[in-house]
């Protein structure tokens, strides 16, 4: 497996779309490839940041009020 394919499979895994048939191949690649392991860690860290982010709540001021 090439790194490009592994990164696509990692994205599918994060989305919950990774077929069972690809799990073993991806895990074997990750065991042998430090670059893809690092990529997986970075993606996990980014995902964690988004999960912890406070959702944006728009203000209650109306457009009419702003225009006045």
C-alpha positions in Angstrom: 0.0 0.0 0.0 1.2 3.5 -0.8 1.0 6.4 1.5 -1.5 8.2 -0.6 -3.9 5.3 -0.4 -3.3 5.0 3.3 -4.2 8.6 3.8 -7.4 8.1 1.9 -8.2 5.1 4.1 -7.5 7.1 7.2 -10.0 9.7 6.1 -12.6 7.0 5.4 -11.8 5.6 8.9 -12.4 9.0 10.6 -15.7 9.3 8.7 -16.7 5.7 9.7 -16.7 4.6 6.1 -13.7 2.2 6.1 -14.6 -1.2 4.8 -13.6 -4.1 7.1 -11.6 -5.5 4.1 -9.2 -2.5 4.3 -8.7 -2.4 8.1 -5.9 -5.0 8.2 -4.0 -3.5 5.2 -4.2 0.0 6.7 -3.0 -1.3 10.1 -0.1 -3.1 8.5 0.9 0.0 6.6 0.8 2.1 9.7 3.0 -0.3 11.6 5.6 0.0 8.8 5.3 3.7 7.9 6.3 6.3 10.5 5.2 9.2 8.2 1.6 7.8 8.0 1.6 7.2 11.7 2.6 10.8 12.3 -0.1 11.9 9.8 -2.7 9.8 11.7 -1.7 11.5 15.0 -1.9 15.0 13.5 -5.3 14.2 12.1 -6.5 12.9 15.5 -5.2 16.1 17.2 -7.0 18.3 14.7 -10.2 16.3 15.1 -9.9 16.7 18.9 -9.6 20.5 18.5 -12.8 20.6 16.6 -14.6 18.4 19.1 -13.6 20.7 21.9 -14.4 24.0 20.1 -17.2 26.1 21.5 -19.9 26.4 18.8 -20.5 29.9 17.4 -23.8 31.4 18.5 -24.7 34.5 16.5 -25.8 37.6 18.4 -29.4 38.5 18.9 -29.1 41.9 17.3 -31.3 42.3 14.2 -30.3 43.7 10.8 -32.9 46.4 11.2 -31.3 47.6 14.5 -27.9 47.6 12.9 -29.1 49.6 9.9 -30.6 52.3 12.3 
